Amino acid sequence: MPVVVVMGAQWGDEGKGKFVDLLAERAQVVVRSTGGSNAGHTVWAGGRQYKLHQVPSGILYPGTLCVIGHGVVLDPPKLLEEMDRLASQGVDLSNLRISGGAHIVFPFHIRLDEAEEDRKGDRKIGTTRRGIGPAYMDKFARVGIRLVDMLDRDEFLPKLTALVEEKNRILEKVYGLPGFTVEEIAEPYLEYAERLRPYVANTVELVNDAIDAGKNVLFEGAQGHLLDIDFGTYPYVTASHPIAAGAIIGAGVGPTKVSRVVGVVKAYTSRVGEGPFPTELHGEEAHRIREEGHEYGTTTGRPRRIGWLDLVMVRYACRVSGITDLAVPHLDTLAKTGLPTLKVCVGYRMSDGTVTREFPVGLKALSQVEPVYEELPNWEWSAEMSTARQYDELPEGARRYVRLIEDVTGVRVSILGVGSERTQAIYRSAIF
């Protein structure tokens, strides 16, 4: 069965959008089933940049069915703004389908997110302040409102009234902030519901029918493994499951139907937000990589923290998600920095002096590890590298870098990125 999950194997921002876009050319269905508007994918096609947040990256291929699944928390005004922007760029949205089971992000979720981050001060998590965490909290507290509820005024208004009353008590009494009236939320959100109504479908049936019919189905992960609520650097994580299992849970598909899991690994490491970062760089090295890699958040615009490639982290992601193939973008970025030597973390020296390739569970232990590096010479950038389409056309230094990734993780690097355009990729083995 040609069912493929694409996920981030680091802290997100690995360049998943490029590889989803590449693989979507051979997919009949592309599914986004976790996260919300806090995730952003940037895709370059035909010299044009497309920024996607809630709409699946496969939308750039006419005829490809693009599904937003149960596990997503929808921000309706942001989604409609994104859809309008894509339409203005000539993108056909007629094949977009949205699950009625997706939970809704409301303005009070966003205000609560902002208030809690401000309250924590130096202990803040570093969220995107998009209300994602509070929306998931309501989902698991079983008081959330889903898109299917919003489509029925008689169902929606009583639920919204109860939720507004509860959130206003918290906003006013805990944070000293103004609350909301039911009316100021209800009317615009009922209008959003009407605009979204034509796209709502039973996505569980759609996706499973496509799989049963032997169609190529691609699951587009959001964020990255180390941001997973269970397996990430808790509490500096997102509120959902960016691991491979999360993608299929959020779509309503069984694990036996997945044939390949592609982990996207940036050729260095970056992260947005707070929390420990064993290989983090500061100064000129970080600046060069950040500028050459355009490392600023798609959603927030924040400069990303930069570090050397951490293969202990990637190995951990491979084990938890059963990654079968790795995709590595930004080989060209490292070359363009002109840094003479590159470091790759292949182990952690723990506080007792032992060296391990196991990723620690505790935040304290992770913050105290000393990376064990292998140093490799950088490869010289040339225009030919951007036009390389065969692995053997890459400089020997780049191929040595790839071999080290494979040796430490035990997983084959099947796709390489040598530029931002969708055509600037090297396939070492077919995914579909």
C-alpha positions in Angstrom: 0.0 0.0 0.0 1.5 3.4 -1.0 0.8 5.3 2.2 3.6 7.6 3.3 4.0 9.8 6.4 6.4 12.8 6.2 7.4 14.1 9.6 10.0 16.4 11.1 12.8 14.6 13.0 14.1 17.6 14.9 12.4 20.6 16.5 10.3 21.5 13.4 11.2 24.0 10.7 13.2 21.2 8.9 11.8 22.0 5.5 9.0 19.4 5.4 6.9 21.6 3.1 9.5 21.1 0.3 9.4 17.4 0.5 5.7 17.1 0.9 5.4 19.2 -2.2 7.9 17.0 -4.0 6.1 13.8 -3.0 2.7 15.2 -3.6 3.4 15.2 -7.3 2.8 11.4 -7.2 0.1 11.4 -4.5 -3.6 11.5 -5.1 -4.4 12.5 -1.5 -2.4 14.7 0.9 -3.6 14.8 4.5 -2.7 17.3 7.3 -4.0 15.8 10.6 -2.2 17.4 13.5 -1.4 20.9 14.9 -2.9 24.2 13.8 -1.9 27.6 12.5 1.2 27.5 14.7 2.8 25.4 12.0 4.2 26.9 8.8 5.5 25.3 5.6 7.2 27.4 2.9 7.1 26.0 -0.7 8.9 27.4 -3.7 7.4 26.5 -7.1 8.0 28.1 -10.4 10.1 30.9 -8.8 7.1 31.8 -6.5 6.9 31.4 -2.8 3.8 29.9 -1.1 3.4 30.1 2.7 1.1 27.5 4.1 -0.2 27.0 7.7 -3.3 25.0 7.8 -3.9 24.1 4.1 -1.9 20.9 3.1 1.1 21.5 0.9 -0.3 19.3 -1.8 -2.8 22.1 -2.7 -0.3 23.3 -5.3 -1.1 20.3 -7.5 -4.5 20.6 -9.4 -6.5 17.5 -8.9 -4.8 16.4 -5.7 -7.3 15.9 -2.8 -6.1 17.8 0.2 -7.6 16.9 3.6 -7.5 18.6 7.0 -8.2 15.9 9.5 -9.8 15.4 12.9 -6.6 16.0 14.8 -6.1 19.6 13.6 -7.3 22.6 15.7 -8.7 25.1 13.2 -8.4 28.8 13.4 -11.2 29.8 11.0 -10.3 33.4 10.3 -6.7 32.5 9.7 -7.7 29.5 7.5 -10.0 31.7 5.4 -7.3 34.4 5.1 -4.8 31.7 3.9 -7.4 30.3 1.4 -8.0 33.8 0.0 -4.3 34.5 -0.3 -3.8 31.2 -2.2 -6.8 31.9 -4.4 -5.3 35.3 -5.3 -2.1 33.4 -6.3 -4.1 31.3 -8.7 -4.2 28.2 -6.5 -7.3 26.0 -7.1 -9.0 25.2 -3.7 -11.8 23.0 -5.1 -10.2 19.8 -3.9 -9.8 20.9 -0.2 -11.8 18.9 2.3 -12.1 19.6 6.1 -13.1 17.2 8.8 -16.2 18.3 10.8 -14.4 16.7 13.8 -11.6 19.3 13.9 -11.7 21.5 17.0 -11.9 25.3 16.8 -9.5 27.9 18.1 -11.4 31.0 19.4 -10.2 34.5 20.4 -10.3 33.6 24.1 -7.9 30.7 23.5 -5.5 33.2 21.9 -5.8 35.7 24.8 -5.3 32.9 27.4 -2.2 31.7 25.5 -0.8 35.2 25.5 -1.6 35.8 29.2 -0.1 32.5 30.3 3.2 33.2 28.4 3.4 36.7 29.9 2.7 35.4 33.4 5.6 32.8 33.2 8.1 35.5 32.3 11.6 33.9 32.1 9.9 30.4 32.4 7.8 30.9 29.3 7.6 28.0 26.8 8.0 30.2 23.7 4.6 29.4 22.1 3.5 31.1 18.9 0.7 32.7 20.9 -1.9 31.3 18.5 -4.1 29.7 21.1 -3.2 26.1 20.1 -2.4 24.8 23.6 -5.6 26.2 25.2 -7.7 24.8 22.3 -6.2 21.3 22.8 -6.8 21.7 26.6 -10.5 22.2 25.9 -10.5 19.2 23.6 -9.1 16.9 26.2 -11.3 18.4 28.9 -14.2 17.5 26.7 -15.6 21.0 26.5 -14.2 22.0 23.1 -16.3 23.0 20.1 -15.8 21.3 16.8 -16.4 22.5 13.3 -19.5 20.3 13.0 -21.0 22.1 16.1 -20.3 25.5 14.5 -22.3 24.5 11.4 -25.4 24.1 13.5 -26.5 27.4 15.1 -28.7 25.7 17.7 -25.9 23.3 18.7 -23.2 26.0 18.6 -24.7 28.9 20.7 -25.3 27.0 24.0 -21.8 25.4 23.8 -20.2 28.7 23.0 -22.1 30.5 25.8 -20.9 28.0 28.4 -17.3 28.2 27.2 -17.3 32.0 27.1 -18.6 32.2 30.6 -15.9 29.8 31.8 -13.1 31.6 30.0 -14.2 35.0 31.1 -14.0 33.9 34.7 -10.4 32.8 34.2 -9.4 35.9 32.1 -11.0 38.4 34.5 -10.2 36.8 37.9 -6.9 35.1 37.3 -5.2 37.4 34.7 -7.2 40.7 35.3 -8.0 40.9 31.6 -11.2 41.7 29.8 -13.4 38.8 28.6 -15.6 38.4 25.6 -19.3 38.6 24.9 -21.0 35.7 23.2 -22.3 37.9 20.4 -18.9 39.3 19.4 -17.7 35.7 18.8 -20.9 34.0 17.6 -21.8 36.1 14.6 -18.4 36.2 12.8 -17.8 32.5 13.6 -21.2 31.5 12.2 -20.2 33.4 9.1 -16.9 31.6 8.9 -18.8 28.3 9.3 -20.9 29.1 6.2 -17.8 29.9 4.2 -16.2 26.6 5.2 -19.4 24.5 4.8 -18.8 23.6 1.2 -15.4 22.1 2.1 -16.6 19.9 5.1 -16.7 16.2 4.5 -16.4 12.8 6.2 -12.6 12.8 5.9 -12.2 9.4 7.7 -14.2 7.7 4.9 -12.5 9.8 2.2 -8.9 8.9 3.3 -9.6 5.2 4.0 -11.5 4.8 0.7 -8.5 6.2 -1.1 -6.1 3.8 0.7 -8.4 0.8 0.0 -8.5 1.8 -3.7 -4.7 1.7 -3.9 -4.2 5.4 -4.3 -1.0 7.1 -3.2 -1.8 8.9 0.1 0.6 11.3 1.8 0.4 12.4 5.4 1.9 15.8 6.0 3.4 16.2 9.5 3.4 19.5 11.4 6.2 20.7 13.8 8.8 18.1 14.7 9.5 15.0 16.8 11.2 16.9 19.7 8.0 19.1 20.1 5.8 16.0 20.7 3.8 16.3 23.9 4.9 12.9 25.1 8.3 12.4 23.4 9.6 15.9 23.1 11.6 18.1 25.4 8.7 18.6 27.8 7.4 21.1 28.8 8.9 23.0 25.9 6.7 21.2 23.4 3.5 21.7 21.4 0.2 20.4 22.5 -0.2 17.6 20.0 1.7 14.6 18.5 4.0 15.5 15.6 5.4 11.9 15.6 4.4 9.5 12.8 1.7 7.9 15.0 0.0 11.2 15.5 -0.4 11.8 11.8 -2.5 8.7 11.4 -4.4 9.0 14.6 -5.5 12.5 13.6 -6.7 11.2 10.3 -8.5 8.1 11.5 -6.3 5.6 9.8 -4.9 2.4 11.3 -1.1 1.8 11.7 -1.2 -1.3 9.5 -1.9 0.8 6.4 1.4 2.9 6.5 4.1 1.7 4.2 6.9 4.3 4.6 7.8 7.0 7.1 10.0 9.8 5.9 11.8 11.8 8.5 13.0 15.2 7.4 16.4 16.2 8.9 17.8 19.6 8.3 21.6 19.4 7.6 22.0 21.4 10.8 19.7 22.0 13.8 17.3 24.9 14.5 14.6 25.6 17.0 12.2 28.3 17.9 11.2 28.9 21.5 12.7 28.0 24.8 14.3 24.9 26.2 17.6 23.0 26.2 19.6 22.8 22.9 22.8 20.8 23.3 24.5 21.7 20.0 23.4 25.4 20.0 25.8 27.9 18.4 26.3 31.5 19.1 28.2 34.3 17.3 29.5 34.2 13.8 28.9 30.5 13.0 25.3 30.8 14.0 24.8 34.0 12.1 26.2 32.6 8.9 24.0 29.6 8.9 20.9 31.6 9.9 21.4 34.1 7.1 22.2 31.6 4.4 19.4 29.3 5.5 16.9 32.1 5.9 16.2 30.8 9.4 13.2 32.9 10.4 9.9 31.4 11.4 7.2 31.1 8.7 4.5 31.7 11.3 6.1 34.2 13.7 9.1 35.7 11.8 11.2 35.0 14.8 14.9 34.3 14.2 15.6 30.6 14.9 18.2 29.3 17.3 20.9 27.5 15.3 23.2 24.5 16.2 25.2 21.7 14.7 23.4 18.6 13.4 22.5 16.4 16.4 22.3 12.8 15.4 21.5 11.6 18.9 18.2 13.5 18.5 17.6 12.2 15.0 18.3 8.6 16.0 15.7 9.0 18.8 13.1 10.2 16.3 13.9 7.3 14.0 13.3 4.8 16.8 10.1 6.3 18.1 8.4 6.9 14.7 9.8 3.9 12.8 11.4 6.1 10.2 12.2 4.2 7.1 13.8 7.0 5.0 15.5 10.3 5.7 15.2 13.4 3.7 18.0 16.0 4.2 17.6 19.5 2.9 20.1 22.5 3.2 23.3 20.8 2.1 23.7 23.8 -0.1 23.3 26.1 2.9 26.2 24.6 4.8 28.4 24.9 1.7 27.4 28.6 1.2 28.4 29.5 4.7 32.1 29.1 3.9 32.8 27.6 7.3 35.9 25.4 6.8 34.9 22.7 9.4 31.5 21.3 10.3 30.7 19.5 13.5 28.2 16.7 13.9 27.0 15.4 17.3 27.3 11.6 17.4 26.9 11.1 21.2 26.3 12.8 24.5 28.8 12.8 27.4 26.7 12.6 30.6 27.5 14.3 33.9 29.1 11.0 35.2 31.5 11.0 32.2 29.8 8.1 30.3 29.1 8.6 26.6 25.7 7.5 25.2 23.6 7.7 22.0 20.4 7.5 24.1 18.3 10.6 24.3 17.6 11.5 27.9 14.1 11.8 29.2 14.8 14.5 31.9 15.2 18.1 31.0 17.9 18.5 33.6 20.0 15.7 32.2 19.6 17.1 28.6 20.7 20.5 29.7 23.8 19.1 31.2 25.0 16.8 28.4 28.2 17.6 26.5 27.9 16.9 22.8 30.5 14.5 21.4 31.4 15.8 18.0 32.9 14.3 14.8 34.4 17.0 12.7 34.2 17.0 8.9 35.6 19.4 6.3 33.0 21.5 4.6 32.6 21.2 0.8 33.0 24.1 -1.5 29.9 25.7 -2.9 29.6 25.8 -6.7 26.7 26.5 -9.0 26.9 22.9 -10.2 25.7 21.7 -6.8 22.3 23.4 -7.2 21.8 21.6 -10.5 22.9 18.2 -9.2 20.3 15.6 -9.7 22.4 12.4 -9.0 24.0 11.6 -5.7 27.4 11.0 -7.4 27.3 14.6 -8.6 27.6 15.9 -5.1 31.0 16.9 -3.7 32.7 14.1 -1.8 32.5 16.1 1.4 28.7 16.3 1.2 28.5 12.5 0.5 30.7 11.8 3.5 28.3 13.9 5.6 25.4 11.8 4.4 27.2 8.6 5.1 27.8 9.7 8.7 24.1 10.4 9.1 23.3 6.9 7.9 25.9 5.3 10.0 24.7 6.8 13.3 20.9 6.6 12.7 20.9 3.2 10.8 18.4 4.8 8.3 19.0 5.4 4.6 19.0 9.0 3.3 16.7 8.7 0.4 16.2 12.3 -0.7 18.5 15.3 -0.5 17.8 19.0 -0.9 20.3 21.2 -2.8 18.2 24.4 -3.0 14.8 25.9 -2.2 13.0 25.1 -5.5 11.0 21.9 -5.8 13.2 20.8 -8.7 16.4 21.1 -6.6 16.3 17.6 -5.1 18.2 14.3 -5.5 16.4 11.0 -5.1 18.5 8.0 -4.1 15.4 5.7 -3.9 11.8 6.1 -4.8 9.3 6.8 -2.0 6.1 6.2 -4.0 
